[in-house]
Amino acid sequence: MEAQKVDMFIMSNGKFFESHHVTQIRERLLDLDDSKWSIVQTMQFKDPTVSIIVSLLGGSFGIDRFLIGDTGMGIGKLLTCGGLGIWTIIDWFMIMGATREKNIQKIQQIL
């Protein structure tokens, strides 16, 4: 794979991943064959900024967890009103990292 293509991908999608994962993703993308490259380019990642906004507005209903695909945790938050507010506050600090981890899991399925 061309290094220029990979660098452009990292520049445009780097915010969706934890910084310590970016170098590993870059190395694996450089080794990727062309058939999988088109799949990687069309992947849609969850935006951590959107996740924190949703968490601030609807976190007590579990909407933030449903958004990133944590259905079980979303149901738990919904039934307990965000763990009586405690779980909601904790998620304000953790949801961006959880979103980035979901994005890592998604791209690693292809790589």
BELBEL-V56693 format. One line per field, one symbol per residue. phi: phi as a letter, one per 40 degrees, with the letter a starting at -180 (. if undefined). burial: + if it has 24 or more other ideal C-beta (glycine too) atoms within 12 Angstrom, else -. A space follows every 10 residues. Layout:
BEGIN
phi: ???
burial: ???
END
This chain:
BEGIN
phi: .ccccccccc ccbcccbccc cccccccccc cccccccccc cccbbccccc cccccccbcc cgccccccgc cccccccccb fggfgccccc cdcbcccccc ccccdccccc c
burial: +----+--++ --++-++--- ++--++-++- -+-------+ --+-++-+-- ++-++--+++ ++++++++-+ --++--++-- -+----++-- ++-+++++++ ++++-++--- +
END
